[in-house]
Amino acid sequence: MGAPPTALQTSPQVLWQAPFQTVASGSAGRMLNGPWRVLLLGDGSPTRHLELLSGAPVEVDLIAMAPDPDPGVGAPVEIHALHAPLLRRQVWLRCGDQTLAWAESWWNQQQAATHLQHREQPIWRSLTGDRAELFREVDGLAQVEADWLATRFGHSGPFWSRHYRFFRGGQPLTVIREVFSPALETWLGPASTGPGSTPAQVYGLQQQHRFGAGTA
């Protein structure tokens, strides 16, 4: 599992993404069962959640940590609030021999040098080692897919994803995107409340109901 760091991977393809306003208001993810909504849209530590669910400590397999001068169109728009030059870090999050999540994060390079001195330590532990106050704001909910995710997770996609920011002293410190393995259904139950319904279909039905659109 502990392979040496390689090049940055291309970010997963986004198949569907909730409108920002619904994430900010807390109304996104109505198609999700309660435990999955808490995991994806809550402001708790995913590292801590994975450890509590699996009963094993989270271990980090570092994929790459490299300058990212051109994050690309698929990157969260919130990274534009970070000061260049940027660095991107990508990791697998593993509990025992089970990979439960993949994550990537964007940093100002100087901030990364300060806060990521232990590269194979979960970000939450790196940032809270001195018990400094942090604020987490969830900005995005999506479904994504990538062949390499399916291979490592041992499950076919699509996969639930979210991205959020950490703030310290009112200033954005990093933007983090996480993708979670369907293996979490072992503890959380099925992710979706509507069998056979995609998020886009469910969201569309919600919008029709909300605005009183007619039906065919």
Residue frames relative to the residue before (quaternion, step in Angstrom):
aa qw qx qy qz dx dy dz
M 1.0000 0.0000 0.0000 0.0000 0.00 0.00 0.00
G 0.7300 0.4583 -0.2529 0.4395 3.59 0.92 -0.82
A 0.0650 0.8247 -0.5555 0.0844 3.59 0.68 1.08
P 0.5692 -0.5985 0.4236 0.3720 3.62 -1.09 0.59
P 0.6254 -0.5589 0.3830 0.3872 3.61 -1.14 0.61
T 0.1584 -0.7730 0.6090 0.0807 3.57 -1.07 0.78
A 0.7411 -0.3661 0.2816 0.4873 3.57 -1.19 -0.49
L 0.6276 -0.5179 0.4173 0.4047 3.55 -1.29 0.37
Q 0.3799 -0.7040 0.5538 0.2308 3.55 -1.10 0.77
T 0.5318 -0.5777 0.4980 0.3682 3.55 -1.22 0.46
S 0.5233 -0.6519 0.4404 0.3274 3.57 -0.83 0.93
P 0.5906 -0.5821 0.4121 0.3775 3.63 -1.08 0.62
Q 0.5302 -0.6154 0.4792 0.3323 3.55 -1.22 0.55
V 0.3333 -0.7340 0.5599 0.1915 3.57 -0.88 0.99
L 0.2281 -0.7957 0.5517 0.1021 3.59 -0.66 1.15
W 0.7787 -0.0333 0.0753 0.6220 3.54 1.11 -0.77
Q 0.0152 -0.7981 0.6023 -0.0094 3.55 -1.02 0.78
A 0.4523 -0.6875 0.4964 0.2764 3.57 -0.89 0.91
P 0.5402 -0.5948 0.4701 0.3653 3.62 -1.03 0.66
F 0.5930 -0.6133 0.3845 0.3527 3.57 -0.95 0.90
Q 0.6356 0.5621 -0.3444 0.4017 3.58 0.92 -0.88
T 0.6682 0.4965 -0.3128 0.4573 3.60 1.02 -0.74
V 0.6243 0.5156 -0.3444 0.4753 3.58 1.13 -0.60
A 0.6672 0.5135 -0.2975 0.4501 3.57 0.92 -0.96
S 0.7185 0.4441 -0.2532 0.4717 3.59 1.01 -0.78
G 0.4931 -0.6733 0.4179 0.3590 3.57 1.26 -0.29
S 0.5597 0.6288 -0.3832 0.3800 3.59 1.26 0.13
A 0.4963 0.6489 -0.4371 0.3761 3.61 1.24 -0.05
G 0.8005 0.3668 -0.2225 0.4185 3.52 -1.30 0.31
R 0.2754 0.7843 -0.5176 0.2029 3.59 1.11 0.56
M 0.6184 0.5467 -0.3483 0.4442 3.59 1.22 -0.38
L 0.5995 0.5799 -0.3464 0.4293 3.59 1.31 -0.19
N 0.4850 -0.6150 0.5302 0.3248 3.53 -1.20 0.58
G 0.7247 -0.5069 0.2662 0.3834 3.54 -1.18 0.67
P 0.6943 0.4723 -0.3127 0.4440 3.65 0.70 -0.93
W 0.6529 0.4993 -0.3191 0.4718 3.60 1.05 -0.71
R 0.6091 0.5380 -0.3554 0.4617 3.62 1.05 -0.67
V 0.6458 0.5130 -0.3208 0.4657 3.57 0.98 -0.84
L 0.6655 0.5083 -0.3042 0.4540 3.59 0.91 -0.91
L 0.7700 0.4088 -0.2041 0.4454 3.57 0.79 -1.05
L 0.8070 0.2850 -0.1263 0.5015 3.58 0.99 -0.78
G 0.5469 0.6105 -0.4049 0.4052 3.58 1.24 -0.09
D 0.4659 -0.6979 0.4758 0.2638 3.57 -1.24 0.39
G 0.4189 0.7011 -0.4722 0.3317 3.59 1.20 0.49
S 0.6266 -0.5488 0.4078 0.3740 3.55 -1.32 0.22
P 0.3734 -0.7279 0.5203 0.2451 3.63 -0.66 1.01
T 0.5743 0.5782 -0.3820 0.4358 3.59 1.10 -0.60
R 0.6762 0.4802 -0.2824 0.4822 3.54 0.91 -0.95
H 0.6331 0.5347 -0.3345 0.4487 3.61 0.97 -0.81
L 0.6721 0.4983 -0.3035 0.4559 3.60 0.87 -0.94
E 0.6524 0.5102 -0.3183 0.4612 3.57 1.01 -0.77
L 0.6657 0.5006 -0.3066 0.4607 3.58 0.96 -0.84
L 0.6723 0.5005 -0.3015 0.4545 3.58 0.99 -0.81
S 0.7681 0.3920 -0.1973 0.4662 3.57 0.80 -1.02
G 0.3688 -0.7338 0.4892 0.2937 3.57 1.13 -0.60
A 0.6757 0.4264 -0.2867 0.5286 3.57 1.29 0.28
P 0.5510 -0.6153 0.4353 0.3583 3.62 -1.08 0.58
V 0.4807 -0.6434 0.5114 0.3055 3.56 -1.17 0.62
E 0.0848 -0.7655 0.6368 0.0352 3.53 -0.96 0.96
V 0.3216 -0.7653 0.5385 0.1445 3.55 -1.03 0.86
D 0.1351 -0.7334 0.6603 0.0887 3.56 -0.97 0.95
L 0.2716 -0.7892 0.5325 0.1411 3.56 -0.33 1.25
I 0.2761 -0.7525 0.5793 0.1479 3.57 -0.82 1.05
A 0.7513 -0.2554 0.2173 0.5684 3.57 0.75 -1.07
M 0.0557 -0.7441 0.6650 0.0298 3.51 -1.32 0.48
A 0.2332 0.8025 -0.4891 0.2497 3.55 -0.13 1.32
P 0.6298 -0.5108 0.4066 0.4208 3.61 -1.20 0.37
D 0.1167 -0.7909 0.6002 0.0245 3.56 -1.07 0.82
P 0.0673 -0.8512 0.5196 0.0304 3.61 0.34 1.19
D 0.7863 0.1798 -0.0962 0.5832 3.61 1.20 -0.48
P 0.1934 -0.8393 0.4961 0.1100 3.63 0.22 1.25
G 0.4623 -0.7067 0.4392 0.3066 3.63 1.14 -0.42
V 0.6723 -0.5413 0.3420 0.3717 3.54 -1.30 0.42
G 0.6612 0.5314 -0.3173 0.4240 3.61 1.12 -0.48
A 0.5265 0.6452 -0.4111 0.3707 3.58 1.24 -0.17
P 0.5948 -0.5671 0.4153 0.3901 3.63 -1.08 0.57
V 0.5197 -0.6616 0.4381 0.3166 3.58 -0.91 0.88
E 0.5685 0.6342 -0.3760 0.3650 3.59 1.15 -0.51
I 0.5626 0.6108 -0.4078 0.3797 3.61 1.14 -0.37
H 0.5471 0.6227 -0.4056 0.3852 3.60 1.20 -0.32
A 0.6150 0.5378 -0.3502 0.4581 3.59 1.25 -0.26
L 0.5864 0.5535 -0.3750 0.4573 3.60 1.28 -0.14
H 0.4592 -0.6862 0.4925 0.2751 3.56 -1.05 0.72
A 0.4026 -0.6878 0.5534 0.2418 3.57 -0.94 0.96
P 0.5545 -0.1261 -0.8171 -0.0951 1.51 -2.38 0.94
L 0.3791 -0.7494 0.5126 0.1788 3.52 -1.13 0.81
L 0.1686 -0.7316 0.6509 0.1123 3.50 -1.35 0.51
R 0.1729 -0.7716 0.6031 0.1054 3.56 -1.09 0.75
R 0.1369 -0.7709 0.6205 0.0435 3.54 -1.06 0.92
Q 0.0545 -0.7934 0.6062 0.0086 3.59 -0.93 0.93
V 0.0176 0.8116 -0.5800 0.0678 3.56 -0.93 0.96
W 0.3221 -0.6399 0.6431 0.2706 3.49 -1.44 0.18
L 0.2178 -0.7503 0.6084 0.1395 3.58 -1.09 0.75
R 0.0432 -0.8305 0.5505 -0.0733 3.51 -0.54 1.25
C 0.1261 -0.7390 0.6564 0.0848 3.55 -1.16 0.78
G 0.7881 -0.0381 -0.0322 0.6135 3.56 -0.28 1.25
D 0.7644 -0.3184 0.2458 0.5039 3.58 -0.82 -0.98
Q 0.6003 0.5727 -0.3455 0.4386 3.60 1.29 0.17
T 0.2648 -0.7554 0.5812 0.1468 3.58 -0.71 1.10
L 0.1347 -0.8446 0.5177 0.0193 3.57 -0.54 1.21
A 0.8137 0.0321 -0.0166 0.5802 3.61 1.18 -0.29
W 0.2131 -0.7026 0.6597 0.1605 3.49 -1.42 0.34
A 0.0096 -0.8165 0.5770 -0.0163 3.59 -0.98 0.72
E 0.0563 -0.7518 0.6535 0.0673 3.50 -1.29 0.55
S 0.0743 -0.8006 0.5943 0.0166 3.55 -1.10 0.69
W 0.2709 -0.7474 0.5912 0.1361 3.52 -1.21 0.72
W 0.0328 -0.8043 0.5915 -0.0460 3.55 -0.98 0.94
N 0.4814 -0.5242 0.5867 0.3863 3.48 -1.35 0.23
Q 0.5516 -0.6654 0.3781 0.3317 3.60 -0.81 0.95
Q 0.6493 0.5076 -0.3292 0.4608 3.59 0.99 -0.72
Q 0.6381 0.5150 -0.3214 0.4736 3.58 1.03 -0.80
A 0.6313 0.5333 -0.3321 0.4548 3.59 1.02 -0.77
A 0.6434 0.5235 -0.3229 0.4558 3.58 0.98 -0.84
T 0.6669 0.5021 -0.2903 0.4679 3.57 1.12 -0.70
H 0.8161 0.3326 -0.1301 0.4544 3.56 0.77 -1.07
L 0.7504 0.3679 -0.2128 0.5062 3.63 1.15 -0.39
Q 0.1484 0.8220 -0.5342 0.1300 3.56 0.89 0.90
H 0.7133 0.3109 -0.2187 0.5889 3.58 1.17 -0.57
R 0.2535 -0.8535 0.4336 0.1388 3.55 0.21 1.32
E 0.7482 0.3697 -0.2224 0.5041 3.59 1.06 -0.58
Q 0.4966 0.5947 -0.4546 0.4394 3.55 1.15 0.71
P 0.5559 -0.6023 0.4368 0.3707 3.64 -0.96 0.74
I 0.5995 -0.6053 0.3875 0.3523 3.58 -1.00 0.86
W 0.6262 0.5595 -0.3513 0.4139 3.58 0.93 -0.87
R 0.6726 0.4786 -0.3050 0.4750 3.60 0.96 -0.83
S 0.6312 0.5388 -0.3383 0.4437 3.59 1.01 -0.75
L 0.7413 0.4363 -0.2321 0.4541 3.57 0.90 -0.94
T 0.7579 0.3720 -0.2105 0.4928 3.61 1.11 -0.50
G 0.3538 0.7641 -0.4798 0.2464 3.57 1.24 0.19
D 0.7352 0.3638 -0.2217 0.5272 3.59 1.11 -0.64
R 0.4683 -0.7067 0.4044 0.3431 3.58 1.36 0.30
A 0.3000 0.7468 -0.5289 0.2694 3.57 1.10 0.71
E 0.5249 -0.6598 0.4478 0.2976 3.55 -1.09 0.77
L 0.0568 -0.7801 0.6230 0.0039 3.54 -1.04 0.91
F 0.1742 -0.7495 0.6258 0.1274 3.54 -1.26 0.51
R 0.1703 -0.7858 0.5900 0.0740 3.59 -0.82 1.04
E 0.0458 -0.7883 0.6136 0.0058 3.58 -0.92 0.96
V 0.2835 -0.7627 0.5605 0.1540 3.57 -0.59 1.17
D 0.1507 -0.8337 0.5308 0.0236 3.58 -0.68 1.15
G 0.8415 0.1178 -0.0222 0.5268 3.62 1.04 -0.56
L 0.0962 -0.7465 0.6567 0.0469 3.52 -1.25 0.69
A 0.1055 0.8143 -0.5567 0.1259 3.59 -0.76 0.98
Q 0.2638 -0.6730 0.6397 0.2612 3.48 -1.45 -0.02
V 0.0734 -0.8064 0.5862 -0.0257 3.54 -0.92 1.01
E 0.0891 -0.7789 0.6125 0.1008 3.53 -1.32 0.13
A 0.1134 0.7431 -0.6562 0.0655 3.52 -1.32 0.52
D 0.5597 -0.6260 0.4249 0.3382 3.57 -0.98 0.83
W 0.6802 0.4995 -0.3027 0.4430 3.57 0.95 -0.86
L 0.5848 0.5393 -0.3759 0.4753 3.60 1.17 -0.42
A 0.6619 0.5107 -0.3044 0.4565 3.58 0.91 -0.95
T 0.6412 0.5316 -0.3239 0.4487 3.58 1.01 -0.80
R 0.7190 0.4438 -0.2595 0.4677 3.57 0.81 -0.99
F 0.6874 0.4722 -0.2880 0.4708 3.62 0.94 -0.83
G 0.3307 -0.7448 0.5104 0.2746 3.57 1.10 -0.66
H 0.6528 0.4241 -0.3012 0.5506 3.56 1.26 0.54
S 0.4473 -0.6575 0.5225 0.3076 3.56 -1.14 0.54
G 0.4933 -0.6595 0.4855 0.2933 3.56 -1.22 0.56
P 0.5418 0.0158 -0.7787 -0.3159 1.46 -2.47 -0.38
F 0.3621 -0.7332 0.5488 0.1736 3.53 -1.35 0.41
W 0.4789 -0.6628 0.4951 0.2936 3.55 -1.12 0.70
S 0.0454 -0.7977 0.5998 -0.0419 3.52 -1.00 0.97
R 0.0174 -0.7683 0.6382 0.0471 3.54 -1.27 0.39
H 0.0995 -0.7649 0.6200 0.1434 3.56 -1.28 0.17
Y 0.0381 -0.7965 0.6023 -0.0377 3.51 -1.15 0.71
R 0.3551 -0.7092 0.5658 0.2254 3.53 -1.37 0.19
F 0.2647 -0.6857 0.6459 0.2061 3.49 -1.34 0.49
F 0.1291 -0.7674 0.6247 0.0647 3.54 -1.03 0.90
R 0.0200 -0.7556 0.6538 0.0360 3.53 -1.20 0.63
G 0.8286 0.0432 -0.0775 0.5528 3.55 -0.69 1.08
G 0.6846 -0.5020 0.2762 0.4507 3.57 1.11 0.68
Q 0.6646 0.4840 -0.2994 0.4840 3.61 1.26 -0.04
P 0.4973 -0.6554 0.4665 0.3248 3.62 -0.95 0.81
L 0.2455 -0.7947 0.5453 0.1042 3.54 -0.85 1.02
T 0.7852 -0.1214 0.1178 0.5956 3.58 0.99 -0.86
V 0.2592 -0.7066 0.6305 0.1897 3.54 -1.36 0.39
I 0.0834 -0.8196 0.5666 -0.0135 3.57 -0.73 1.09
R 0.1060 -0.7580 0.6403 0.0647 3.56 -1.03 0.90
E 0.0811 -0.7949 0.6012 0.0109 3.57 -0.93 0.96
V 0.1144 -0.7511 0.6468 0.0670 3.55 -1.18 0.72
F 0.2229 -0.8239 0.5156 0.0752 3.56 -0.74 1.10
S 0.4849 -0.6751 0.4884 0.2657 3.54 -1.10 0.81
P 0.5315 -0.6136 0.4778 0.3357 3.60 -1.11 0.66
A 0.4848 0.6666 -0.4383 0.3585 3.62 1.22 -0.24
L 0.5610 0.6131 -0.3822 0.4041 3.59 1.21 -0.44
E 0.5200 0.6298 -0.4233 0.3921 3.60 1.21 -0.28
T 0.4857 0.6537 -0.4330 0.3863 3.60 1.23 -0.31
W 0.7823 0.2945 -0.1420 0.5302 3.57 1.01 -0.85
L 0.7525 0.4185 -0.2124 0.4621 3.58 1.02 -0.79
G 0.4549 -0.6515 0.4719 0.3820 3.58 1.20 -0.41
P 0.7309 -0.3983 0.2903 0.4720 3.61 -1.27 0.04
A 0.5093 -0.6759 0.4428 0.2962 3.56 -0.99 0.86
S 0.7892 0.3345 -0.1576 0.4903 3.58 0.85 -0.97
T 0.4169 -0.7056 0.5213 0.2379 3.53 -1.11 0.77
G 0.7534 0.3614 -0.1951 0.5136 3.58 1.21 -0.48
P 0.2761 -0.7852 0.5254 0.1766 3.63 -0.12 1.18
G 0.8157 0.2372 -0.1927 0.4911 3.54 -0.90 1.00
S 0.6477 0.5016 -0.3283 0.4702 3.60 1.24 -0.07
T 0.3364 -0.7217 0.5674 0.2100 3.55 -0.89 0.92
P 0.6475 -0.5109 0.3750 0.4231 3.60 -1.18 0.38
A 0.6453 0.5283 -0.3323 0.4406 3.58 0.94 -0.84
Q 0.6551 0.5064 -0.3137 0.4648 3.60 0.98 -0.84
V 0.6712 0.4916 -0.3028 0.4648 3.56 0.89 -0.94
Y 0.6601 0.5025 -0.3179 0.4591 3.57 0.91 -0.89
G 0.6376 0.5333 -0.3313 0.4465 3.57 0.98 -0.82
L 0.6468 0.5069 -0.3171 0.4734 3.59 1.00 -0.81
Q 0.6291 0.5302 -0.3332 0.4605 3.57 1.03 -0.77
Q 0.6616 0.5069 -0.3109 0.4568 3.57 0.94 -0.89
Q 0.6306 0.5258 -0.3395 0.4588 3.61 0.99 -0.79
H 0.6689 0.4962 -0.3014 0.4643 3.54 0.93 -0.91
R 0.6616 0.5345 -0.3088 0.4257 3.54 0.94 -0.92
F 0.7879 0.3220 -0.1568 0.5009 3.57 0.87 -0.95
G 0.5115 -0.6971 0.3951 0.3103 3.58 1.26 0.22
A 0.2595 0.7782 -0.5350 0.2021 3.58 1.07 0.63
G 0.5119 -0.6470 0.4712 0.3120 3.54 -1.14 0.62
T 0.3616 -0.7081 0.5576 0.2388 3.53 -1.26 0.29
A 0.5635 -0.6137 0.4364 0.3397 3.49 -1.21 0.60
